[in-house]
Structures are given as structure tokens and as C-alpha cells.
């Protein structure tokens, strides 16, 4: 039985080729900041961006995940009838609107892919 080995493009064994290019110091610093915010290496950040992938900042992903969890929790409270259903309903709608606005804002920046 012949098994085909799957290759992960980010696997260090497959990353054997180099490309060099020139940047200003401020451009390099900005790339380093963006990579750090995304939680990836500078090399991986540049590779993903150059090849057309979007890279979301870790903080934005965590905020959206937290909002999603809060909405789910509030929906659970609403379904179970505790606390006040009308209060929970208002909060759910506000949180959903806020989450939608955050996503739309991120999409306008064109730095994220949701």
C-alpha cells in the first residue's frame, strides 16, 4: 500500500528557499509590529500576505470570540428564562450589533478575512 506524504507549506522542512528584498527601516518595523500582533513570525506573515492570504490580529480574533461567547451565554439565559427575558433580549441585540460593526470595520481595513 503506497501512502502519499502530505506536505504542509509552513513545515520548516519545506521552507528551503529564500527571497531577499529591500525595505526602509520604518517599513521593516511596521511589518514586525503586524507580525507580532498576528502572533506569527515575520517570515510567515510576509509569506502569507505576499501569497494573498489575509492575516487577522490575535487581539481582534479574541475580542470577536469573546463577544460570540457572551451572545451564546445570553441566549442560553433568555431560553431558560433567567434573569429578565426582556433585559437579556436587549443586551443580545446590542452585542450582536457591536460584533457586526467590528467585523465590518475590520473588513473595510482589508487586513482581515472573516
C-alpha positions in Angstrom: 0.0 0.0 0.0 1.5 3.3 -1.1 0.9 6.2 1.3 1.3 9.7 -0.1 3.0 12.1 2.3 1.1 15.3 2.9 3.2 18.5 2.8 2.5 21.4 5.0 3.7 24.6 3.3 4.6 26.0 6.7 6.6 23.0 7.6 10.2 24.1 8.1 11.5 21.1 6.1 9.7 22.5 3.0 10.8 26.1 3.6 14.2 25.9 1.9 14.2 28.8 -0.5 15.0 32.4 0.2 13.9 35.7 -1.3 15.6 38.9 -0.4 14.1 42.4 -0.8 14.9 45.9 0.5 12.8 47.9 2.9 13.1 51.1 4.7 13.6 50.8 8.5 10.1 52.1 9.1 8.6 49.5 6.7 10.5 46.7 8.4 9.3 47.9 11.8 5.7 48.1 10.6 6.0 44.5 9.3 7.4 43.3 12.6 4.6 45.0 14.5 2.0 43.5 12.2 3.5 40.0 12.5 3.7 40.3 16.3 0.0 41.4 16.5 -0.9 38.5 14.4 1.1 36.1 16.6 3.2 34.7 13.7 6.8 35.1 12.7 7.9 37.9 10.4 8.7 35.3 7.7 5.3 33.6 7.9 3.5 37.0 8.0 5.2 38.2 4.8 4.8 34.9 3.1 1.0 34.8 3.8 0.5 38.4 2.7 2.5 38.1 -0.5 0.7 34.9 -1.5 -2.7 36.5 -1.0 -3.7 35.2 2.4 -5.3 37.6 5.0 -3.8 37.7 8.5 -6.0 38.7 11.4 -4.7 40.2 14.5 -4.8 37.9 17.5 -6.5 40.6 19.7 -9.3 41.1 17.2 -9.9 37.4 16.9 -10.0 37.1 20.7 -12.4 40.0 21.0 -14.8 38.6 18.5 -14.6 35.2 20.1 -15.4 36.7 23.5 -18.4 38.6 22.0 -19.6 35.4 20.4 -19.4 33.6 23.8 -21.3 36.3 25.5 -24.0 36.3 23.0 -24.3 32.5 23.3 -24.5 32.8 27.1 -27.1 35.4 26.9 -29.2 33.4 24.5 -29.0 30.5 27.0 -30.2 32.7 29.8 -33.0 34.0 27.5 -34.2 30.5 26.6 -34.0 29.3 30.3 -36.0 32.4 31.4 -33.4 33.8 33.8 -32.8 36.7 34.5 -35.3 39.1 32.9 -36.0 38.0 29.4 -36.6 41.5 28.1 -33.3 42.7 29.5 -31.4 39.8 28.1 -33.1 40.3 24.7 -31.9 44.0 24.6 -28.4 43.0 25.6 -28.2 40.3 22.9 -29.3 42.7 20.2 -26.7 45.2 21.4 -23.9 42.7 21.4 -24.9 41.3 18.0 -24.8 44.8 16.6 -21.5 45.6 18.2 -20.0 42.4 16.9 -21.3 43.1 13.4 -19.8 46.6 13.5 -16.4 45.2 14.5 -16.4 42.7 11.7 -17.5 45.3 9.1 -14.8 47.7 10.3 -12.2 45.0 10.0 -13.3 44.2 6.5 -13.1 47.8 5.5 -9.4 47.8 6.6 -8.8 44.9 4.3 -6.4 43.3 6.7 -8.7 40.5 7.8 -10.6 37.6 6.4 -13.7 36.6 8.3 
